[in-house]
Each structure stands twice: as structure tokens, then as C-alpha cells.
Amino acid sequence: MAQLSKATLGRTGLDVTRLSYGAMEIRSEWAGNDDRPLTETQAETVLNALLDAGINFIDTADCYGRSEEYIGRFISHRRDEYYLASKCGCHPDHGQKGLGWVGKIWTKENVHRGVDDSLRRLKTDYLDVMQFHGATVEDCEQGAVIDALNEARDQGKVRWIGTSSALEHKPTFLEWGSFDVFQFGYSALDRTTENFITEAANAGTGMIIRGGVAQGEPGEGRGNADRWQQAFDEAKLDELREEGESRTAFILRFTLSHPHVHTTIVGTRNVDHLLENVRTAERGPLAPDVYTEAKRRLDAVGLIPAESLENV
């Protein structure tokens, strides 16, 4: 049986599966504007299924509803089977069922509180990666928050630190050299970050990609129908798909074809979709000639990478 390929997550040295799991999808029905109820049984089932399938990297956040709680409750007893990444920066507001969230507060105190609360909910002694959730350059400069994460690392609560922020801040973050890991969006339908992925990876930064399936094909995931149809029709990507290959599978394999994508987090609460993603990832990247042709066609319709970091 095929197995999921792995890559080293930059200077962290973590040997992560290139397909990983985005746990925002198990945030439950009351979190944010989510109107799709999720039972505890569903959360338990999908979390155990992803580990059974060989995925060894899970990404969550303090503001993803009950996601951290579910991970702690249902798979903390399997902690040696997976690497765990979370995000901090939100601040709890006990006015909404005791579990709502208000804004981001970029102070050392809130970062330390966030780390400790995540560890408690996740029922673990340490996080493999803790990331700032949307912090800007100004946030990091004014709040001494990087110092807070480094202190958490010195205390053994966090092994590596990163940021999940807008691309416009990443060049400065890369220049600082403070972060071991970057997370941002990338797929065939949004190639803006394509060149920066290579530059950051070459500098030793671990690259975690979100949006690697562009939220999934409409009808199967949360993808935007117009966006998908326009890209596939204009670039004639359907001509490059293998027989029986879905559009979602093609997009995922395109993302995995980037040689410097270490892992891409794909979220779902549907076990069938999870296992389909696993089978797709097991097939590996697109054939080199197909990958080259797909990029040529995407270039031709304007779905191109940013030419330089000054343009982002």
C-alpha cells in the first residue's frame, strides 16, 4: 500500500507528512458564523481516522471554536503519533457561551496566556509549533510578542515558533530571522506566493500551506464556484486531468508539485473526503510535463506568481 510522503519542515527538523490536517473544520456549530452542526462523535471519528491514515501533522488555533478541546479529548492519548501546531493572539470573551472570542491582543501577557490555555485544552505538555495568528510587523514590534514565544520555548512549552500572517509582512519577518515556520495560502487558483515559498524555504524556513485545495471543489467543499469554473475553463485545466481525477485532486497534486511546499493543511469533517485526499496525496505530485504545462496555461490567463516581494 502506498504511504504518504514526508518532508522536513525547514530548520525545525520535523519529518511531516506533506498532506496534513487543518482542524478549523471541527470547530463545532457555534463558532463564528458556522451553520453546519458537528457532533462530538463526528469530531472523534475524523481525528482518529486521519491518524489511522498516516497523517502526522495537525494545525489548529485558539479561536477555532472547540477544535483544540476535541483534539485534546479524543486523540491526546495518541500524542506520539502526530506533530501539533496551534496559533495564538486571540483573547477570550466569556460573554458568548463562555467560549467566544474578541479580536487580537498583541501583548506578552496575552501570548503567554494563549500558550498555556492551548496546552490545557489540547492536553499536552508542549506544542511542536506555535504561530502568531495574523500578526503584522507593527504588532510584533510594539508588543514584544516574539520575546513571549521565545520565553515559552525556553520553558519547554513550545518547540518552534512561526507566523500565519498576510504575505505583505513575510519579507520583513524573513529578514528578521525570528520565525522557524511560515504559513500562508497557495494553490493553482492563487499563485501569488509561489516564488516566496521558494525563497523562504531556501532560507531554512518551514513552509506550511493553507488553501492547498482552494477550499475544495464547489459541491464537495467550500470552494467558490465562479472562481473554480473560470480558472479551469480559461486555462483548460480539465484537459490535463487524468481519467477519473477530480478537479480537487488535480489542485491538491498541483500544490504538492511545488518542491518547497513542505506540508499543506487540508481540513474536512467528512471521513470519505479525508480518505480521498489521502489517496490523492499518495499518488504524489503531477507528472513534470503536466505541472509545467499547467503553470504555462495559468500564466496565460493571469494566474501568476508575484514577480517580486516588492509587489506583494
Contacts in CASP RR format, 6 or more apart in sequence:
PFRMAT RR
TARGET T0000
AUTHOR 0000-0000-0000
METHOD contacts of the structure
MODEL  1
MAQLSKATLGRTGLDVTRLSYGAMEIRSEWAGNDDRPLTETQAETVLNAL
LDAGINFIDTADCYGRSEEYIGRFISHRRDEYYLASKCGCHPDHGQKGLG
WVGKIWTKENVHRGVDDSLRRLKTDYLDVMQFHGATVEDCEQGAVIDALN
EARDQGKVRWIGTSSALEHKPTFLEWGSFDVFQFGYSALDRTTENFITEA
ANAGTGMIIRGGVAQGEPGEGRGNADRWQQAFDEAKLDELREEGESRTAF
ILRFTLSHPHVHTTIVGTRNVDHLLENVRTAERGPLAPDVYTEAKRRLDA
VGLIPAESLENV
2 282 0 8 1.000
2 283 0 8 1.000
3 54 0 8 1.000
3 282 0 8 1.000
4 17 0 8 1.000
4 18 0 8 1.000
4 19 0 8 1.000
4 53 0 8 1.000
4 54 0 8 1.000
4 55 0 8 1.000
4 278 0 8 1.000
4 281 0 8 1.000
4 282 0 8 1.000
5 17 0 8 1.000
5 18 0 8 1.000
5 281 0 8 1.000
5 284 0 8 1.000
6 15 0 8 1.000
6 16 0 8 1.000
6 17 0 8 1.000
6 18 0 8 1.000
6 56 0 8 1.000
7 15 0 8 1.000
7 16 0 8 1.000
7 18 0 8 1.000
7 261 0 8 1.000
7 262 0 8 1.000
7 263 0 8 1.000
8 14 0 8 1.000
8 15 0 8 1.000
8 16 0 8 1.000
8 262 0 8 1.000
9 15 0 8 1.000
9 16 0 8 1.000
9 57 0 8 1.000
9 181 0 8 1.000
9 206 0 8 1.000
9 207 0 8 1.000
9 208 0 8 1.000
9 262 0 8 1.000
9 263 0 8 1.000
10 180 0 8 1.000
10 181 0 8 1.000
10 201 0 8 1.000
10 204 0 8 1.000
10 205 0 8 1.000
10 206 0 8 1.000
10 207 0 8 1.000
10 262 0 8 1.000
11 180 0 8 1.000
11 204 0 8 1.000
11 205 0 8 1.000
11 206 0 8 1.000
12 128 0 8 1.000
12 129 0 8 1.000
12 159 0 8 1.000
12 160 0 8 1.000
12 180 0 8 1.000
12 181 0 8 1.000
12 206 0 8 1.000
14 57 0 8 1.000
14 83 0 8 1.000
14 128 0 8 1.000
14 129 0 8 1.000
14 160 0 8 1.000
16 56 0 8 1.000
16 57 0 8 1.000
16 83 0 8 1.000
16 262 0 8 1.000
16 263 0 8 1.000
17 54 0 8 1.000
17 55 0 8 1.000
17 56 0 8 1.000
17 57 0 8 1.000
17 263 0 8 1.000
17 281 0 8 1.000
18 256 0 8 1.000
18 261 0 8 1.000
18 262 0 8 1.000
18 263 0 8 1.000
18 264 0 8 1.000
18 281 0 8 1.000
19 55 0 8 1.000
19 252 0 8 1.000
19 256 0 8 1.000
19 263 0 8 1.000
19 264 0 8 1.000
19 266 0 8 1.000
19 277 0 8 1.000
19 278 0 8 1.000
19 281 0 8 1.000
20 55 0 8 1.000
20 56 0 8 1.000
20 57 0 8 1.000
20 58 0 8 1.000
20 59 0 8 1.000
20 208 0 8 1.000
20 263 0 8 1.000
20 264 0 8 1.000
20 265 0 8 1.000
20 266 0 8 1.000
21 50 0 8 1.000
21 55 0 8 1.000
21 57 0 8 1.000
21 58 0 8 1.000
21 59 0 8 1.000
21 265 0 8 1.000
21 266 0 8 1.000
21 267 0 8 1.000
21 274 0 8 1.000
22 58 0 8 1.000
22 59 0 8 1.000
22 60 0 8 1.000
22 210 0 8 1.000
22 265 0 8 1.000
22 266 0 8 1.000
22 267 0 8 1.000
23 47 0 8 1.000
23 58 0 8 1.000
23 59 0 8 1.000
23 60 0 8 1.000
23 64 0 8 1.000
23 67 0 8 1.000
23 68 0 8 1.000
23 70 0 8 1.000
23 71 0 8 1.000
23 267 0 8 1.000
24 60 0 8 1.000
24 61 0 8 1.000
24 64 0 8 1.000
24 67 0 8 1.000
24 267 0 8 1.000
25 267 0 8 1.000
25 268 0 8 1.000
25 269 0 8 1.000
26 38 0 8 1.000
26 42 0 8 1.000
26 43 0 8 1.000
26 46 0 8 1.000
26 47 0 8 1.000
26 64 0 8 1.000
26 66 0 8 1.000
26 67 0 8 1.000
26 70 0 8 1.000
26 269 0 8 1.000
27 34 0 8 1.000
27 38 0 8 1.000
27 64 0 8 1.000
27 65 0 8 1.000
27 66 0 8 1.000
27 67 0 8 1.000
28 34 0 8 1.000
28 37 0 8 1.000
28 38 0 8 1.000
28 43 0 8 1.000
28 65 0 8 1.000
28 66 0 8 1.000
28 67 0 8 1.000
28 70 0 8 1.000
29 35 0 8 1.000
29 36 0 8 1.000
29 37 0 8 1.000
29 38 0 8 1.000
30 65 0 8 1.000
30 96 0 8 1.000
30 97 0 8 1.000
30 99 0 8 1.000
31 63 0 8 1.000
31 64 0 8 1.000
31 65 0 8 1.000
31 66 0 8 1.000
31 99 0 8 1.000
31 100 0 8 1.000
32 65 0 8 1.000
36 269 0 8 1.000
38 269 0 8 1.000
40 70 0 8 1.000
42 269 0 8 1.000
43 66 0 8 1.000
43 70 0 8 1.000
43 74 0 8 1.000
43 269 0 8 1.000
44 70 0 8 1.000
44 73 0 8 1.000
44 74 0 8 1.000
45 271 0 8 1.000
46 268 0 8 1.000
46 269 0 8 1.000
46 270 0 8 1.000
46 271 0 8 1.000
46 274 0 8 1.000
47 70 0 8 1.000
47 71 0 8 1.000
47 74 0 8 1.000
47 75 0 8 1.000
48 74 0 8 1.000
48 75 0 8 1.000
48 78 0 8 1.000
49 271 0 8 1.000
49 274 0 8 1.000
49 275 0 8 1.000
50 58 0 8 1.000
50 274 0 8 1.000
51 75 0 8 1.000
51 78 0 8 1.000
51 81 0 8 1.000
51 82 0 8 1.000
53 274 0 8 1.000
53 275 0 8 1.000
53 278 0 8 1.000
54 278 0 8 1.000
55 82 0 8 1.000
55 278 0 8 1.000
56 81 0 8 1.000
56 82 0 8 1.000
56 83 0 8 1.000
57 82 0 8 1.000
57 83 0 8 1.000
57 85 0 8 1.000
57 263 0 8 1.000
57 265 0 8 1.000
58 71 0 8 1.000
58 82 0 8 1.000
58 83 0 8 1.000
58 84 0 8 1.000
58 85 0 8 1.000
59 85 0 8 1.000
59 86 0 8 1.000
59 183 0 8 1.000
59 208 0 8 1.000
59 210 0 8 1.000
59 265 0 8 1.000
60 67 0 8 1.000
60 68 0 8 1.000
60 71 0 8 1.000
60 84 0 8 1.000
60 85 0 8 1.000
60 86 0 8 1.000
60 87 0 8 1.000
60 122 0 8 1.000
61 67 0 8 1.000
61 68 0 8 1.000
61 86 0 8 1.000
61 87 0 8 1.000
61 88 0 8 1.000
61 90 0 8 1.000
61 133 0 8 1.000
62 68 0 8 1.000
62 86 0 8 1.000
62 87 0 8 1.000
62 88 0 8 1.000
62 89 0 8 1.000
62 90 0 8 1.000
62 101 0 8 1.000
62 114 0 8 1.000
62 117 0 8 1.000
62 118 0 8 1.000
62 133 0 8 1.000
63 87 0 8 1.000
63 90 0 8 1.000
63 101 0 8 1.000
63 133 0 8 1.000
65 99 0 8 1.000
65 100 0 8 1.000
65 101 0 8 1.000
66 99 0 8 1.000
68 86 0 8 1.000
68 118 0 8 1.000
68 121 0 8 1.000
68 122 0 8 1.000
69 121 0 8 1.000
71 84 0 8 1.000
71 121 0 8 1.000
71 122 0 8 1.000
72 121 0 8 1.000
72 122 0 8 1.000
72 123 0 8 1.000
72 124 0 8 1.000
73 123 0 8 1.000
75 81 0 8 1.000
75 82 0 8 1.000
76 122 0 8 1.000
76 123 0 8 1.000
76 124 0 8 1.000
79 124 0 8 1.000
83 128 0 8 1.000
83 129 0 8 1.000
84 122 0 8 1.000
84 124 0 8 1.000
84 127 0 8 1.000
84 128 0 8 1.000
84 129 0 8 1.000
85 127 0 8 1.000
85 128 0 8 1.000
85 129 0 8 1.000
85 130 0 8 1.000
85 131 0 8 1.000
85 181 0 8 1.000
85 208 0 8 1.000
86 118 0 8 1.000
86 122 0 8 1.000
86 127 0 8 1.000
86 129 0 8 1.000
86 130 0 8 1.000
86 131 0 8 1.000
87 130 0 8 1.000
87 131 0 8 1.000
87 132 0 8 1.000
87 133 0 8 1.000
87 164 0 8 1.000
88 110 0 8 1.000
88 111 0 8 1.000
88 114 0 8 1.000
88 115 0 8 1.000
88 118 0 8 1.000
88 130 0 8 1.000
88 131 0 8 1.000
88 132 0 8 1.000
88 133 0 8 1.000
89 104 0 8 1.000
89 105 0 8 1.000
89 106 0 8 1.000
89 110 0 8 1.000
89 111 0 8 1.000
89 114 0 8 1.000
89 132 0 8 1.000
89 133 0 8 1.000
89 134 0 8 1.000
89 135 0 8 1.000
90 101 0 8 1.000
90 102 0 8 1.000
90 103 0 8 1.000
90 104 0 8 1.000
90 105 0 8 1.000
90 114 0 8 1.000
90 133 0 8 1.000
91 101 0 8 1.000
91 102 0 8 1.000
91 103 0 8 1.000
91 104 0 8 1.000
91 105 0 8 1.000
91 110 0 8 1.000
92 98 0 8 1.000
92 99 0 8 1.000
92 100 0 8 1.000
92 101 0 8 1.000
92 102 0 8 1.000
92 117 0 8 1.000
93 100 0 8 1.000
93 101 0 8 1.000
93 102 0 8 1.000
94 100 0 8 1.000
104 133 0 8 1.000
104 134 0 8 1.000
104 135 0 8 1.000
104 139 0 8 1.000
106 135 0 8 1.000
106 139 0 8 1.000
106 140 0 8 1.000
106 142 0 8 1.000
106 143 0 8 1.000
106 145 0 8 1.000
107 143 0 8 1.000
107 144 0 8 1.000
107 145 0 8 1.000
108 143 0 8 1.000
108 144 0 8 1.000
108 145 0 8 1.000
108 147 0 8 1.000
108 148 0 8 1.000
108 151 0 8 1.000
111 145 0 8 1.000
111 148 0 8 1.000
111 149 0 8 1.000
111 152 0 8 1.000
112 148 0 8 1.000
112 151 0 8 1.000
112 152 0 8 1.000
115 127 0 8 1.000
115 130 0 8 1.000
115 148 0 8 1.000
115 149 0 8 1.000
115 152 0 8 1.000
115 157 0 8 1.000
115 158 0 8 1.000
116 157 0 8 1.000
118 127 0 8 1.000
118 130 0 8 1.000
119 125 0 8 1.000
119 126 0 8 1.000
119 127 0 8 1.000
119 157 0 8 1.000
125 157 0 8 1.000
126 156 0 8 1.000
126 157 0 8 1.000
126 158 0 8 1.000
126 159 0 8 1.000
127 157 0 8 1.000
127 158 0 8 1.000
127 159 0 8 1.000
128 159 0 8 1.000
128 160 0 8 1.000
129 158 0 8 1.000
129 159 0 8 1.000
129 160 0 8 1.000
129 161 0 8 1.000
129 162 0 8 1.000
129 180 0 8 1.000
129 181 0 8 1.000
129 208 0 8 1.000
130 149 0 8 1.000
130 152 0 8 1.000
130 158 0 8 1.000
130 160 0 8 1.000
130 161 0 8 1.000
130 162 0 8 1.000
131 161 0 8 1.000
131 162 0 8 1.000
131 163 0 8 1.000
131 164 0 8 1.000
131 181 0 8 1.000
131 183 0 8 1.000
132 139 0 8 1.000
132 140 0 8 1.000
132 145 0 8 1.000
132 149 0 8 1.000
132 162 0 8 1.000
132 163 0 8 1.000
132 164 0 8 1.000
132 165 0 8 1.000
133 164 0 8 1.000
134 163 0 8 1.000
134 164 0 8 1.000
134 165 0 8 1.000
134 166 0 8 1.000
135 145 0 8 1.000
135 163 0 8 1.000
135 165 0 8 1.000
135 169 0 8 1.000
136 165 0 8 1.000
136 166 0 8 1.000
136 169 0 8 1.000
137 169 0 8 1.000
137 172 0 8 1.000
137 173 0 8 1.000
139 145 0 8 1.000
140 146 0 8 1.000
140 173 0 8 1.000
140 178 0 8 1.000
146 161 0 8 1.000
146 178 0 8 1.000
149 158 0 8 1.000
149 161 0 8 1.000
149 162 0 8 1.000
150 161 0 8 1.000
152 158 0 8 1.000
153 159 0 8 1.000
153 160 0 8 1.000
153 161 0 8 1.000
160 180 0 8 1.000
160 181 0 8 1.000
161 178 0 8 1.000
161 179 0 8 1.000
161 180 0 8 1.000
161 181 0 8 1.000
162 179 0 8 1.000
162 180 0 8 1.000
162 181 0 8 1.000
162 182 0 8 1.000
162 183 0 8 1.000
163 169 0 8 1.000
163 170 0 8 1.000
163 173 0 8 1.000
163 179 0 8 1.000
163 181 0 8 1.000
163 182 0 8 1.000
163 183 0 8 1.000
164 182 0 8 1.000
164 183 0 8 1.000
164 184 0 8 1.000
164 208 0 8 1.000
164 210 0 8 1.000
165 173 0 8 1.000
165 184 0 8 1.000
166 184 0 8 1.000
167 184 0 8 1.000
167 192 0 8 1.000
167 193 0 8 1.000
167 196 0 8 1.000
167 306 0 8 1.000
167 312 0 8 1.000
168 312 0 8 1.000
170 182 0 8 1.000
170 184 0 8 1.000
170 196 0 8 1.000
170 200 0 8 1.000
170 309 0 8 1.000
170 312 0 8 1.000
171 196 0 8 1.000
171 309 0 8 1.000
171 312 0 8 1.000
173 179 0 8 1.000
173 182 0 8 1.000
174 182 0 8 1.000
174 199 0 8 1.000
174 200 0 8 1.000
174 203 0 8 1.000
174 205 0 8 1.000
177 203 0 8 1.000
179 205 0 8 1.000
180 205 0 8 1.000
180 206 0 8 1.000
181 205 0 8 1.000
181 206 0 8 1.000
181 207 0 8 1.000
181 208 0 8 1.000
182 200 0 8 1.000
182 205 0 8 1.000
182 206 0 8 1.000
182 207 0 8 1.000
182 208 0 8 1.000
183 208 0 8 1.000
183 209 0 8 1.000
183 210 0 8 1.000
183 265 0 8 1.000
184 193 0 8 1.000
184 209 0 8 1.000
184 210 0 8 1.000
185 193 0 8 1.000
185 209 0 8 1.000
185 210 0 8 1.000
185 211 0 8 1.000
185 212 0 8 1.000
186 192 0 8 1.000
186 193 0 8 1.000
186 194 0 8 1.000
186 197 0 8 1.000
186 209 0 8 1.000
186 211 0 8 1.000
186 212 0 8 1.000
186 255 0 8 1.000
186 258 0 8 1.000
186 261 0 8 1.000
186 264 0 8 1.000
187 211 0 8 1.000
187 212 0 8 1.000
187 213 0 8 1.000
187 214 0 8 1.000
187 251 0 8 1.000
187 254 0 8 1.000
187 255 0 8 1.000
188 214 0 8 1.000
188 231 0 8 1.000
188 237 0 8 1.000
188 250 0 8 1.000
188 251 0 8 1.000
188 254 0 8 1.000
188 255 0 8 1.000
188 294 0 8 1.000
188 298 0 8 1.000
188 303 0 8 1.000
189 214 0 8 1.000
189 227 0 8 1.000
189 228 0 8 1.000
189 231 0 8 1.000
189 251 0 8 1.000
189 303 0 8 1.000
190 211 0 8 1.000
190 214 0 8 1.000
190 303 0 8 1.000
191 295 0 8 1.000
191 298 0 8 1.000
191 303 0 8 1.000
191 304 0 8 1.000
191 305 0 8 1.000
192 305 0 8 1.000
192 306 0 8 1.000
192 312 0 8 1.000
193 305 0 8 1.000
193 306 0 8 1.000
193 312 0 8 1.000
194 258 0 8 1.000
194 305 0 8 1.000
194 306 0 8 1.000
195 305 0 8 1.000
195 306 0 8 1.000
195 307 0 8 1.000
195 308 0 8 1.000
196 306 0 8 1.000
196 309 0 8 1.000
196 312 0 8 1.000
197 207 0 8 1.000
197 209 0 8 1.000
197 258 0 8 1.000
197 260 0 8 1.000
197 261 0 8 1.000
198 259 0 8 1.000
198 260 0 8 1.000
199 309 0 8 1.000
200 206 0 8 1.000
200 207 0 8 1.000
200 260 0 8 1.000
201 207 0 8 1.000
201 260 0 8 1.000
201 262 0 8 1.000
202 260 0 8 1.000
206 262 0 8 1.000
207 260 0 8 1.000
207 261 0 8 1.000
207 262 0 8 1.000
207 263 0 8 1.000
208 262 0 8 1.000
208 263 0 8 1.000
208 264 0 8 1.000
208 265 0 8 1.000
209 255 0 8 1.000
209 261 0 8 1.000
209 263 0 8 1.000
209 264 0 8 1.000
209 265 0 8 1.000
210 264 0 8 1.000
210 265 0 8 1.000
211 255 0 8 1.000
211 264 0 8 1.000
211 265 0 8 1.000
211 266 0 8 1.000
212 251 0 8 1.000
212 252 0 8 1.000
212 255 0 8 1.000
212 264 0 8 1.000
212 266 0 8 1.000
213 248 0 8 1.000
213 251 0 8 1.000
213 252 0 8 1.000
213 255 0 8 1.000
213 264 0 8 1.000
213 266 0 8 1.000
213 277 0 8 1.000
214 223 0 8 1.000
214 227 0 8 1.000
214 228 0 8 1.000
214 251 0 8 1.000
215 221 0 8 1.000
215 222 0 8 1.000
215 223 0 8 1.000
215 224 0 8 1.000
216 222 0 8 1.000
216 223 0 8 1.000
216 248 0 8 1.000
216 251 0 8 1.000
217 223 0 8 1.000
217 228 0 8 1.000
217 246 0 8 1.000
217 247 0 8 1.000
217 248 0 8 1.000
217 251 0 8 1.000
218 224 0 8 1.000
218 225 0 8 1.000
218 228 0 8 1.000
220 246 0 8 1.000
220 248 0 8 1.000
220 273 0 8 1.000
221 248 0 8 1.000
221 268 0 8 1.000
221 273 0 8 1.000
228 247 0 8 1.000
231 237 0 8 1.000
231 298 0 8 1.000
231 301 0 8 1.000
231 303 0 8 1.000
232 238 0 8 1.000
232 247 0 8 1.000
234 301 0 8 1.000
235 294 0 8 1.000
235 297 0 8 1.000
235 298 0 8 1.000
235 300 0 8 1.000
235 301 0 8 1.000
235 303 0 8 1.000
236 297 0 8 1.000
237 247 0 8 1.000
237 250 0 8 1.000
237 294 0 8 1.000
237 297 0 8 1.000
237 298 0 8 1.000
238 247 0 8 1.000
240 250 0 8 1.000
240 286 0 8 1.000
240 290 0 8 1.000
240 293 0 8 1.000
240 294 0 8 1.000
240 297 0 8 1.000
241 247 0 8 1.000
241 249 0 8 1.000
241 250 0 8 1.000
246 276 0 8 1.000
248 276 0 8 1.000
248 280 0 8 1.000
249 276 0 8 1.000
249 280 0 8 1.000
250 286 0 8 1.000
252 264 0 8 1.000
252 266 0 8 1.000
252 277 0 8 1.000
252 280 0 8 1.000
252 281 0 8 1.000
253 280 0 8 1.000
253 283 0 8 1.000
253 284 0 8 1.000
253 285 0 8 1.000
253 286 0 8 1.000
254 286 0 8 1.000
254 291 0 8 1.000
254 294 0 8 1.000
255 261 0 8 1.000
255 264 0 8 1.000
256 264 0 8 1.000
256 281 0 8 1.000
256 284 0 8 1.000
256 285 0 8 1.000
257 285 0 8 1.000
257 286 0 8 1.000
257 291 0 8 1.000
266 277 0 8 1.000
267 274 0 8 1.000
268 274 0 8 1.000
268 277 0 8 1.000
285 291 0 8 1.000
286 294 0 8 1.000
298 304 0 8 1.000
306 312 0 8 1.000
END
